[in-house]
Structure formats: C-alpha cells, structure tokens
C-alpha cells in the first residue's frame, strides 16, 4: 500500500495452475466484491499457466509473462 493508501500490490505464489484455480474457486465471492469496490488495473501472471487457468483469468485481462530463461525449481 502506498503512503496515500490509493494503490496496493498483491503478490501471490502458487505451486501450479491447479492450485491457483482452486484458490480462485474459494475466493470468487470476495473477489467479486473487491472488483466492485476497487479499480483493478493490472493482473500479471508470471509463469506458464495451463490453458484452463488462462480461461479462468481471461475476464481479468491478465497479462502472462512466461519464463524463457533463468532458474526454476
């Protein structure tokens, strides 16, 4: 949260696409309320999401940045 409390970044990490899909199912009602109360401008996904996860994130207009070099565990 910035000092004016007008911007906030939320960073989350998931084991894989299925874990994020499961999380989204659990928070969908809360996320709907959040989206009604705020101006979400950016949804950024770092990684290689499954086709199913891409469909789930499509309504958010999520930008996907896939790893092409570096270290992965």
Rosetta constraint file for C-alpha pairs under 8 A:
AtomPair CA 1 CA 5 HARMONIC 5.65 0.50
AtomPair CA 1 CA 6 HARMONIC 7.28 0.50
AtomPair CA 1 CA 7 HARMONIC 5.59 0.50
AtomPair CA 1 CA 8 HARMONIC 4.25 0.50
AtomPair CA 1 CA 9 HARMONIC 6.72 0.50
AtomPair CA 2 CA 6 HARMONIC 6.51 0.50
AtomPair CA 2 CA 7 HARMONIC 5.61 0.50
AtomPair CA 2 CA 8 HARMONIC 6.50 0.50
AtomPair CA 14 CA 19 HARMONIC 5.97 0.50
AtomPair CA 14 CA 20 HARMONIC 5.91 0.50
AtomPair CA 15 CA 19 HARMONIC 6.13 0.50
AtomPair CA 15 CA 20 HARMONIC 7.89 0.50
AtomPair CA 16 CA 20 HARMONIC 6.71 0.50
AtomPair CA 16 CA 49 HARMONIC 7.79 0.50
AtomPair CA 17 CA 21 HARMONIC 6.25 0.50
AtomPair CA 17 CA 49 HARMONIC 5.61 0.50
AtomPair CA 17 CA 50 HARMONIC 5.95 0.50
AtomPair CA 17 CA 53 HARMONIC 6.01 0.50
AtomPair CA 18 CA 22 HARMONIC 6.13 0.50
AtomPair CA 18 CA 53 HARMONIC 7.57 0.50
AtomPair CA 19 CA 23 HARMONIC 6.19 0.50
AtomPair CA 20 CA 24 HARMONIC 6.07 0.50
AtomPair CA 20 CA 53 HARMONIC 7.76 0.50
AtomPair CA 21 CA 25 HARMONIC 6.33 0.50
AtomPair CA 21 CA 53 HARMONIC 6.37 0.50
AtomPair CA 21 CA 56 HARMONIC 7.37 0.50
AtomPair CA 22 CA 26 HARMONIC 6.55 0.50
AtomPair CA 23 CA 27 HARMONIC 6.36 0.50
AtomPair CA 24 CA 28 HARMONIC 5.61 0.50
AtomPair CA 27 CA 31 HARMONIC 5.91 0.50
AtomPair CA 28 CA 32 HARMONIC 6.13 0.50
AtomPair CA 29 CA 33 HARMONIC 6.57 0.50
AtomPair CA 30 CA 34 HARMONIC 6.19 0.50
AtomPair CA 31 CA 35 HARMONIC 6.08 0.50
AtomPair CA 32 CA 36 HARMONIC 6.37 0.50
AtomPair CA 33 CA 37 HARMONIC 6.34 0.50
AtomPair CA 34 CA 38 HARMONIC 5.99 0.50
AtomPair CA 35 CA 39 HARMONIC 6.77 0.50
AtomPair CA 35 CA 40 HARMONIC 6.66 0.50
AtomPair CA 42 CA 61 HARMONIC 7.90 0.50
AtomPair CA 42 CA 62 HARMONIC 7.07 0.50
AtomPair CA 42 CA 63 HARMONIC 7.90 0.50
AtomPair CA 43 CA 60 HARMONIC 6.52 0.50
AtomPair CA 43 CA 61 HARMONIC 6.72 0.50
AtomPair CA 43 CA 62 HARMONIC 4.52 0.50
AtomPair CA 43 CA 63 HARMONIC 6.22 0.50
AtomPair CA 44 CA 62 HARMONIC 5.46 0.50
AtomPair CA 44 CA 63 HARMONIC 4.90 0.50
AtomPair CA 44 CA 64 HARMONIC 6.04 0.50
AtomPair CA 44 CA 65 HARMONIC 7.52 0.50
AtomPair CA 45 CA 62 HARMONIC 6.70 0.50
AtomPair CA 45 CA 63 HARMONIC 6.13 0.50
AtomPair CA 45 CA 64 HARMONIC 4.82 0.50
AtomPair CA 45 CA 65 HARMONIC 6.20 0.50
AtomPair CA 46 CA 64 HARMONIC 6.04 0.50
AtomPair CA 46 CA 65 HARMONIC 4.96 0.50
AtomPair CA 46 CA 66 HARMONIC 5.89 0.50
AtomPair CA 46 CA 67 HARMONIC 7.26 0.50
AtomPair CA 47 CA 64 HARMONIC 7.20 0.50
AtomPair CA 47 CA 65 HARMONIC 6.19 0.50
AtomPair CA 47 CA 66 HARMONIC 4.60 0.50
AtomPair CA 47 CA 67 HARMONIC 5.66 0.50
AtomPair CA 48 CA 64 HARMONIC 7.84 0.50
AtomPair CA 48 CA 65 HARMONIC 7.79 0.50
AtomPair CA 48 CA 66 HARMONIC 5.28 0.50
AtomPair CA 48 CA 67 HARMONIC 7.08 0.50
AtomPair CA 49 CA 53 HARMONIC 5.83 0.50
AtomPair CA 49 CA 54 HARMONIC 6.30 0.50
AtomPair CA 50 CA 54 HARMONIC 6.33 0.50
AtomPair CA 51 CA 55 HARMONIC 6.41 0.50
AtomPair CA 52 CA 56 HARMONIC 6.39 0.50
AtomPair CA 53 CA 57 HARMONIC 6.16 0.50
AtomPair CA 54 CA 58 HARMONIC 5.94 0.50
AtomPair CA 55 CA 59 HARMONIC 7.93 0.50
AtomPair CA 57 CA 61 HARMONIC 6.78 0.50
AtomPair CA 57 CA 62 HARMONIC 5.87 0.50
AtomPair CA 58 CA 62 HARMONIC 6.13 0.50
